[in-house]
Amino acid sequence: GAGVSQSPSNKVTEKGKDVELRCDPISGHTALYWYRQRLGQGLEFLIYFQGNSAPDKSGLPSDRFSAERTGESVSTLTIQRTQQEDSAVYLCASSSQRGAGELFFGEGSRLTVL
Amino acid sequence: KNQVEQSPQSLIILEGKNCTLQCNYTVSPFSNLRWYKQDTGRGPVSLTIMTFSENTKSNGRYTATLDADTKQSSLHITASQLSDSASYICVVSEGLTGGGNKLTFGTGTQLKVEL
């Protein structure tokens, strides 16, 4: 596609359930990032992929959070045993190169944990 | 610790007026500085990217300045429009040893333009 696509756009789940969020980056972009944005707050870095590898996972808040990327394309962010504090917008971005190139963001997946 | 601080936290201006948003950073070594616009409920969109050697860069009614010596940047919006109402985020890229960059995000300035 022409831009970064994320799904679902909205997800409501019950505490304790697992959720999967998907990101389709711009074709050919080797760098892919996941960020979390709580209501009224700034973006928190979660994880960075270069190709299918994740050289920087330093932002993942707990072992309930994991992510993978396949085919140097689609990435999935998985949150296990969701908690209410996981409620946020999860943004994905891609770039042709880490940090130096322009970052293109998706519209985000809004997660609400009841 | 690398930090990016933005001011003011929020701002309300009348349509047609100008405004200036500030960004101070401590990121080192510096690689580039970007300004993003984030409309409510949307993903951020890039406005400008400036490297060390660039002092100013414009994108329509948006003009960003950079003083790498004082580690300050500003975003000036001219003749504001209602559609400028958004959060404006300053992002600084740190050059990493061995190549690559790491981004540090400010918390943004929430701008509201009113009639």
Chai-1 contact restraints between the chains, C-beta under 6 A:
chainA,res_idxA,chainB,res_idxB,connection_type,confidence,min_distance_angstrom,max_distance_angstrom,comment,restraint_id
A,G42,B,F105,contact,1.0,0.0,6.0,A-B,restraint_1
A,G42,B,T107,contact,1.0,0.0,6.0,A-B,restraint_2
A,G42,B,G108,contact,1.0,0.0,6.0,A-B,restraint_3
A,L43,B,F105,contact,1.0,0.0,6.0,A-B,restraint_4
A,L91,B,G43,contact,1.0,0.0,6.0,A-B,restraint_5
A,R98,B,G100,contact,1.0,0.0,6.0,A-B,restraint_6
A,R98,B,N101,contact,1.0,0.0,6.0,A-B,restraint_7
A,G99,B,S93,contact,1.0,0.0,6.0,A-B,restraint_8
A,G99,B,N101,contact,1.0,0.0,6.0,A-B,restraint_9
A,G99,B,L103,contact,1.0,0.0,6.0,A-B,restraint_10
A,A100,B,N101,contact,1.0,0.0,6.0,A-B,restraint_11
A,E102,B,S46,contact,1.0,0.0,6.0,A-B,restraint_12
A,F105,B,G43,contact,1.0,0.0,6.0,A-B,restraint_13
A,F105,B,P44,contact,1.0,0.0,6.0,A-B,restraint_14
A,G106,B,G43,contact,1.0,0.0,6.0,A-B,restraint_15
A,E107,B,R42,contact,1.0,0.0,6.0,A-B,restraint_16
A,E107,B,G43,contact,1.0,0.0,6.0,A-B,restraint_17
A,G108,B,G43,contact,1.0,0.0,6.0,A-B,restraint_18
